[in-house]
Amino acid sequence: MTSPTDNPHPTDIAQDKAALRRAVRKARKQRPASDKAKLDQGVCDGAAAVVRAFSAAHSRPPKVAAYMPLPAEPGGEGFVPVLADAAAELWLPITGPRGTELTWARYTGPESLQPGPLGISEPAGQAVGVDKLHQLDIAFVPALALSTAGVRLGQGGGYYDRTLAALSGPQLIGVVFDDEVYDRVPAATHDAVLDAILTPSGCRDVRATDA
């Protein structure tokens, strides 16, 4: 699949990003609930398979970072519980002021969650900086769209771009629906490039794919 446009001029990139964000958000809102439930199950199954594969290869369960999906995002209500059951540790983001990196706190069950400033549930435990993520094994990253080479289009707030730019260590796995993977997405130099893509169809490594 090809994104609507692919122009290197900064102004055009911003416009193309905005157009693609609108299209993806509209499609997500219009997705029938029954269809989304099936797709969410595929995402959960794929995430669990990633964690199991790591456990088998390293003789230990991984330490994982993930996110709490919004209603229209891939994964649904089962995403975090599935990862919590399979991982040695699960860390979720805490949103600060716009223009800052995310901080993180450990998820220890539904009782550890509280409402966040953007309407997303967040762990109530002590927040730590991105340095903690260097010690983790896998990070599941939300996205609106991904290129086949792993270039990420986010929501536009810049939280993940800043966080991922400072991050090294874990395998970075972007999570989208299958129809949100494009040959290319409009991208600037600061946009993150991830290691793998998880969709309801499964997880595939993209580190060897040419952009």
N, C-alpha and C positions, 0 to 999 in steps of 0.2 A: 504494500500500500504506500502511496506517495502523499506527502503533506501538501496542502493547497498551494504553497509557494516555497521557493528556496532562493532567497536573495541575500547577498552578503552585506548590504548597506545597513548600518545600525538602526536607522529609523524604520526601514522596511522589515528588519528582523523583529522589532518590537511590535509592529502592526501584525505581522504574520503570526507571532506568538499569541497575541490577543485574539486573532481570528480563530486559531486552532483551539485555544482554551474555550472559547464560546461554543464551538462545535462539539467538543468533547463533553462539556458540562451539559449541553442540551441533550445529547445522546444518552448520557448517564441518567438524567432525570426522566427521560422517556422510556427507559428500559422497563418492561413489565416485571413486577415483583417476582413472579414465578420463575422467569428466566434468570433474574439476578440471583435468586436463591441457589439455583443449579450452578451458576458460574462461581458464586462464593464458595460452594462446596469444593469445586475444582481447585480454587486457589488454596483453600485450607488443606486439601489433600496434597497439593504440590508442595506447600510449605513444610508440612509434616515429613514428606519424602526427602526434602533437602536436609532437614535436621537429622533424620534417620541415617541418611547416607554419610553425613559428617560423623555421626556417632560410630558407625561401622568402620569408617576409615581411620579414625583416631582413637578408638577404644574409650571414648568418653563423650558425653553429650556436649554440645556447643554452648557457649555463652552468646546470647542473641540480643540484638536491638531490633525493635519493630515500631509499629505505630497503631493507634486506635482508629480503625476505619470510620469515616463519616458514612451516613446512610447510603450514599451513592457510590462510595469507593469500593474497590475489590476487597473481598475478604469477609465482610459482614461481621455479625456478632461472634461468630465462632473463631475468628482469626487469632485473637490474642489468647483465648483459652487453649487452643490447639498448640500454639507455640509454648505456652507456659508449661503444659504437661510434658512436652518433649525436651525442652531446653534445660540446661543446668541453671541458667539465670536468664531473665527477660527484663530488658530495660526499655522504657517508653519515654518519648520526648515531653519536655515541658516548654511551653511557649513563653518567651519574654517579650520585651518591647520590639516593635518592628525594626528590622535592620540589625538584629543581633543573632548570634549563633543560638541554636537550641541547647538547653541543658537537659539532663536525663535523670530519671529516678527508677528504682527497681520496682517492678510489678510483682506483688506477692498474693494477688487474688482480687476479686471484685471489691472486697472491702477496703482495699488500699487506694481506690480511685476517688477523685473529687472533680467537680466541674472546673474546666480551665477557662481562660479568658476568651477563647475563640469558640466556645461551646463544645470542645473536645475533652473528654474525660482524661485526666492526668493522674499519675501516681502521687500520693501525698507525702511520700518519703523525702529524705534529704536529697536535694538536687546536686548533681555533679557535672563538671564540664566535659567537653568533648574528649579530653584526655582519657576519660574512662573508656570511651569507645575503642581506643587503640588496643585495649586488652581483650576485646570481644572477637568472636570468630565469624559471625554472620550479621549483617544488617539488612533487614527488609525495608526498602525505601518506597514511600508512596510517590506516584507520578500521575500526571494527566495523560501523558503520551511518552513513548520512547522510540528512538530510532532502532533499526536492526543492529546498529553498532553500539547501542547502549546510551546514546545521548538523551538526557532527561529534560522533559518539559514539566515544570512544576506549576503550582498554583499562582506563582507570581510574587509571593511575599519575600522570597530570598532567604528564608530560614535554612532550608536544606542546602542551598548553594553555598552559603557561608560555612555551614557545619561540615559538609563533605569536602570542601576545599582544604579544611584543616585536618582531615582524617586520613589515617593510614592504618592498615591492620586487617579489619574484617573484610570478608567478601561482601561486596555491595550488590544487592539484588533488587532491581526495580520491579514493582508490582502494578500491572495494568491488565485490562481486558484484552483479548486477542485482537479486536478491531482497533485498538489504540497503539499498535506497533506499526510504524511507518518506515518506508525506505530511508527517509530523512525527516528531521524536524527542524524548524527554524531555531538556530542556536547562536549564542554569543560565546566568547572565549571563556567566560566564567562558568558556563553551564557544566554540570557534572556529567561525567561519563562513567557508567556503572559496569560491573563485571558480568552480570547475568540478568535475564528477564524471566520473571515468573508471571504466567497467565493461567487461566483455567485449563489450558491444554498441557501445562507442565512448565518445567524450568529448563532454560538453555543458556549455556555459557556464550558470551558474545565478545570476550576479550580478544579473540583472534580475528574478529570481523573488521574489515576495513570500513572507515567512516566515509 
